[in-house]
Amino acid sequence: MAYNHGVRILENPTSLTAPILGTAAFQVVVGVSPVNLAEDPYKATNVVKLAYSFPEASAAVGYSNNLKDYNLNQSISATFKKFAVAPIALINVLDPKKHKDSIPKTTCQVGDLQATVSIEGILLDTLVVEAGETTLQADVDYITGFDDDGYAVITLLESGAGAEATTLSVSGDKIDPSKVTKNDIIGGYNVSTGKESGLELVRQVYPLFGMTPGLLTSPGYSKDPSVASVMAAKCLKINGLFTCECIVDLDSTADGATKYTDVKTVKEKSGFVSEHMSVVWPKVRIGDEVYYFSALYSALIAYVDASNDDVPNLSASNKAIPITGLCLDDAADSEIVIDQEQANLVNSFGVSTAINFNGFRSWGNNSAAYPMTTDPKDRWFCCRRFFSWWGNSFILSYFQKVDDPTDPRLIQSICDAENIRGNSYVAQGKCAGARITYSEDENPITDILNGKIQFHQYLAPYTPAEDILNVLEFDPTMLEAALGGE
């Protein structure tokens, strides 16, 4: 044993665990993108791509201004161009080897050694370029790329065989988003290959990136009840642990809700009743651009959270959104106008919408579970998200404690850390209260012997002030005093 003489210190590890907070509204979007424009078109299908910027998203899954045929374009645009928030996880299901079509031989004019093929979705590696009777060779006689509209541009090399050509004949394959079905979005597990696809890939988000999903979306495809039901199911027990929410579109085609009074019937027919689901209606317009509302609404929620220290206690209702109108999902994208009274009726069905109140604003606080449930934890979508976020944060923070000895130090460290965390959020005004307790009554010795301990946590996020009433009353005594008094 060492002989000690003097003053010494010994440092113990901190008993309070710093919480590891997942990104509150981390968007995971499943859909279709122009993968022919991606950095590697054949490695962008049924894989989770993480993007922190527009260039990253564009390189990962491709991007074009075609918002109608490619719903991932809508989410990328809404996230990075309209709200400037990050990150986002993108899952493209369009397979260029499967969802494709051949293009007929097309003649293109050559000017300044360049020819543009005005066809969307061309797969450059399938192009056959001919100058008269001569078949040109890529990277020998010409090089290819894309312009800002997503069209293939063929640039002839001065040293190549077709340098003097005035026209080119082009044929090949192009991707065809119309061949993607709801089953591709739903996805599944291939037993023979061991590969997952579609919504099944949500499971991979946390193992790959260490972030828990916050919001699941699939703009447009989510209006299908079978897709939406899978999305709601995927919000629960992610990796057996985590919870999140989803944003779905209510059908606004001719077979859906074409006016506000149809919303209740269409929602009930669609089976949208999950407390982990927010339903939005109808589509929205930004100038000539038309978006499914779920793409904008999901990005809006992410923006509200990011502006609030990444804490999802604020409602996304009554927040400014950069749209110029509402429209239906038809060939003409018919514009519709609803006022606050009509929007309130839509809200009463458990559906959110938008109103023009000196500028367009989101409008609606209820989850899809309303009016079937009035439990504030599940009715108010911001409260539901707060509970999911807190639960995910608890798991992430104390996973390191698993398999530690069940002793008073362990129990006290978790209680102290959580209560300090709760008091911090109360002081910031982000919730009314948050406390955790450990009770011997809830932890019998039989459970302790089986390696189980249980805590009881009480959370009280603030509910939204949805209805503010000011009662005005005429007071004749004031009039009397004004007219008769000195």
N, C-alpha and C positions, 0 to 999 in steps of 0.2 A: 504494500500500500504506500502511495506517495506521501511524502512529508510536506505539509502545506504550512506556509508562514506568510501572512499578509492578507490582502483583500482580493477576493475572487468573485467572478460572476459566472452564471450558467444560463444560457438562453433556451427556453422551451418553445416549441412550435406554437403559433397562434391557435387558440382553441376555437375562434370564430372563423368560419369558412367564408371566403369572399364568393358571393354568388356568381355563377357563370350564366349570363343571360342570353338566351337564343334570340335571334332577330324576330321581333314580335309579329310583323306582318310579312315575313319572307314568302314571296309569291312563288308557287310552283304551278306552271302553266303547261297543260297538255294540249297539243293540237297539230296544226299543219303549217309548214313553212316552205318557202322556195329554196329547197336544199341545193338546187343546182348552182345557187349563188354562194353557197357556203365554202369555207376554206377546203373542206374535204367532203364532197356530197355523199360519199358512200360510208362515212363514219359519223353521220349526223342523225341516224334513225334509231329510235328506241334506246337512246342513251340520255342521261341527265347532263345538261350543259349549264354551267354556272357563268353568269355574266354580271360584271360590275359597271359596264359602260355599253353604249350603243355599238361602238366598233366591235367589242367582244361578242355581243349578241349576234351581230350581223355575220361575223366570221364563223361563229359556232353553228348556226342553223340557217343562215341566209336571210336577207331582208330585201323587200321591194315595196313599192308604194301600192301594190295590189292588196288592199285590206279586205276585199270581198272574198277572195278565194283562199287566203292564207290568214287564219285567225291568230297565229303567233305574231304576225306583223302588227296586229292591233295591240297586243299586250306589250310588245317591244316599243311601239310608238307611244303608247299611253305612259309607260313606265319611264322611258328615257327622254322623250321629246315633250310630253305634256306636263309631267310632274317632276322629272329629274330626280328620281329616287332609285336606290339600288340596295341590295342585289336582286337578281331574279333567277330562278331555275327554269329552264326550258326543256320540254320533252317533245320532240317532233316525231310523229308516227308515219309520216309520208316516206315510203321506201322507193327510191329511184329505180330499184331493180324490179319492183312489183307495180307500183302506181305510175305507169308511164304509157305513152302512146307514140306512134311513129308520126313524123311530120312529112307531108308530101314534098316532093322536090320543088324547091323555091328558087326563083331567079332574083339575084340581088345586083343592084348597080354599084359599080366601083368608082370611087372618087378619091383622089389623093391616096391611092393604094389601100383604101379602107372600104369595107362593105358592111352594112348593118342588116342583120336578119331580124325583122320586126315580128318575132314570135316569142312569146313568153315561155320560160321553163326549159329552154334547150339545154341538154346535157352535152357539154363541150366534147367529152371524150367519145361521143357517138357520131360526131359530125363527119360527113363525107362532103368534101369541097372539090368541085370540078371547074376547071377553066376550059371551056370547049370540050374536047375529047380527053383532056388530061386530068387525071385525079391527082390533086395536090397533096403533099405530105405536111402534116403539122410539124412546126418547129424547124422545118426545112424550107418550105415554100411560104408559110404563113404562120402567124401566131394569133391567138384568140383571147378575148376578154369580154367584159360586159360593160354597157354604158349605165347611166343613172336610172334608166327605165327598165333595166334587167334584160335588155336585148343583147344578143351575141354580136360582137364586133370582130370581123375578120380583117387583120392587117397583113397585106401582102409584103413579103420581103423583096427588096430590090434585086437580090441575088437569086430569088426563087423562080420556079418555072412559070408562075402566073403573073409575073410582074407587069406585063403589058396588057393584061385582061381588062376589059371594060365591064364585063358581067361575070357573075359566078353562079353556079348551080349548087344548091345546098340541100342535103337531106340528113336525116338522123332521128333521134328520139328526143322527146320532151316529157317532163313530169306532168302528171295529170291529177290535180288535187280532187277532182270530182270522183275519183275512184276510191278515195278514203271513206270508210264507213264508220258508223258509231262503234262497231265491234273493234275497229283498229284503235279508237280512243279508249275504250274500256280495257282492251288488251288482255293479258293473261300470262300464264307460265307454260312454256313449251317443254314438255317432259323429255323429249328426245334430245333437244339442244341445251336444255337448262337455262334458256334465255327468258327474260321477262320483257313485257311490252306494255305500252300505254300507261294507264293509271296504276298498274302493278309496280311501276318503277318508282312510285312515291316512296316505297320502302328503302330505296337506295340513297335518298337525299342525305339523311344524317350520317350514315356510314362513310359516304364520299366526302362530304364537306363540313361535317361537324356542326351543322345548323339544322334546327328543327323546322319543318314546314309550318308556316303561319296561315296561309290562304291557298286553297286549291281552286283553280279556275280552268275552264275550257270554253272560251267565248264561242257562243253559237251552238256548239255541240251539247252544251249543258242544258239546253231547252228540252232535249229528249229525256223523258222520265227514266229510261234505263241507264243513261249516262249519269244523270244527276244522282240516282240512288246509289250507284257505285262510288261516286265522289263523296257522298255523305258517309258511306261505310268506311272509306279510306281515311276519313278524318279521325277515326277512333283507333286506338291501340297501334299507332305507327311504331314499327319495331317492337311491338308488344308493350310500349311505354307511353308514347307521346300522343298528344291530342292537338287538333287544329280545326279550322273552319273552312267552309267553301262558299264561293259566290256563284250562283247559277242564274241563267237568263230564263225568264218566263216567255213561252212561245208567243210571238207577235205576228206570226204569219196569218194567212187567211183562215187557217184551221185553229188558230189560237186566239189570244186576246187582242182584238183590233180596236177596242174602246175600253175605257176605264171600268165600265160596269161588267165587263167580261172577266176581269182579273180573278175574282173569287172562284168562279166556276172552273177556269183553266188551271188555277193553282191546285184546287182540290182534285181535279181529274189527273193532274200530273203527279200527285202524291208527294208534294213538297211539304213535309211536316217536321223535318229534323231541326232540333235546336242548334245544331252546328252548321246550319245553312242560312244564308241570306239570299233572298230572291229579289231580282231587279227587273224592272219593266219600264219602257219598251227599249228600242235601240236609240242611239244618240247620234247627232250629226255635228261635225266641226267643219263648217264650210261645205265643201264638196265631199269630205271624207265621212264615211258612215262606220260606226263602231257598234259592236254589241256592248251593252251597258256594263256587263261584268268586267270587261277589260279596263274601262275607265274607273269603275267603282273600286276594283281591287287595287289599282295603282293609287287612287285617292286615299284609301285606308292606309296603305304603306307610307304615303306621304305624311298623313296626320300623325301616325305613330313616330316616324323618324323625326318629326318636328317637336315631339313631346318626349324626348329622351328615350325613345324606343320603348315606351310604356303604353299599352293599349287600353288606357282607361277612358279616353275621349271617344265620343260618338262621332262617326263620320257623316252624320246627318247635318243638314244646314251648313254645309261647307261649299265654298265656291268651286265650281267645276268648269273647265274651259270648253264648253259646248255652245253651239248656236241654235240647237233645236232638238226636238224629239221626233222620232219617225218609226214607222212599222217595218217589219221584215218582209218586204215584197219587192217585186221587180222595180217598182218606181220609188221604193222607200218613202211611202206617203208620210208627209209631215202631220203631226198631231199636236194639239195644244190642250194642256190641262191646267186648271188653276189650282189654288191651294185647297179649296173645298173638295175638289175631285181627287186631288193627291192624298188628302186625309182619308178618304174612303179607301183608296188603294192601300194606304198604310194599315187600315183596320183589318185588312185581309192578310197581314203579315208579309207585305211586299213593299219594297222601297222604290222610289221613282225620283223625278227631278221637277223642280218648278222654276219659273222665271220670276224672281222677286228682285227687280233692279239688277239683273244678271242671274244666270242659272245657278241653282244650288241643289245639292243632293237633298233628298227628303224621305226620311223613314228610319226608325230605330229598331223595329221589331225583327226578330229572327223568324224563320219559316214556321217555327213551332206555334207562334201566335196566330189565332186566338185560342188554340187548343190548350195551351198552357199559359198561366199567368205568373209562374214562378219567376221572380225578377232575375235570378241567375241564368235562366234559359230564355226568358222572353226578350230582354234587352240584349241586342247583339254585342254591344260593347262590354257588357257585364259577362256574357258568355266567353268572349275572347279574353277578358281579364283572368277568368278562372283557368282557362286552358293555358294561357301564358305563365301564370303563377305555378301551376302544376308542372309544366315542362321545366321551368327554372329550378324548382325544387329537386327534380330528378337529376338535372345536370349538375347542380351544386353539391349534392350529397352522395352521388354515385361512388365517390372515392371512399366513403365511410362504410360501404358494404363489406362485410366480413371482418370488420373491426370487432374487438371484444364488446359485448353488451354490458357495459359498465356505466356508472353514473357520469363519468367524463363524456362519453359518447352522447348520452341523452342530453346532458346540460349544454354541450357545445352546439347541438342542432337547435335546441330551444332558444339559446341565447342569440345565435346567428339569425334565425328567422324573426325573432322579436325585434332585434335591432333593425333588420331589413324592413320589417313592417312599419316600425316607428318612423323610419326615414321616409317612406312613401306617404305616410300620414302627414308628416311635417311639410312635405312638398305639395300636399293637397291632391294627391293622386288616388287616394282612397280614404274612406272614413275610418277604417280600422283594419288591422291585421295582427292576429296573435296566434300563437301555437302553444299547446299544452301537452304534457305527458301525464296520463292518469294510470295509477295502478289498477283501477277497476277495469280498464280497457286492455290491460296487459297481464292476464293471469299467468301463473308460473308455468302452466302447461305450454303456453305460447312461447315464453322465454326459453324453455328447454328445447323447443322446436326451432329456435333461431329467429323468432318473429317479434318485432316490436312495432307499436302503433302510436302515432301522434294524432292529435286532433287540432286542425287549424281552422280559424274563423276569419273569413274575408268579407269586407263590406265595401266594394267599389261603389262610387256614387252613381245613382241612376240618372238618366238624362231628364232635364226639366222640359218635358215634352209639351206640357199644357200650362201656360202662364196666364192667369186671369187677373184683371184689375177691375174691381166693381166701382163704377162711377155713380155718384148720387148727388142730386141737387140739394143744396143746403140753403133754405130760405132765410135762416138767421144771418148768414153772411150778406145776403142782399139787403136785409133789413138794416143791418149794422152800417152798410155802405151808404144807404140812402137816408137813414134817419139819424145817424149818430153825428156828433160834432167832430 
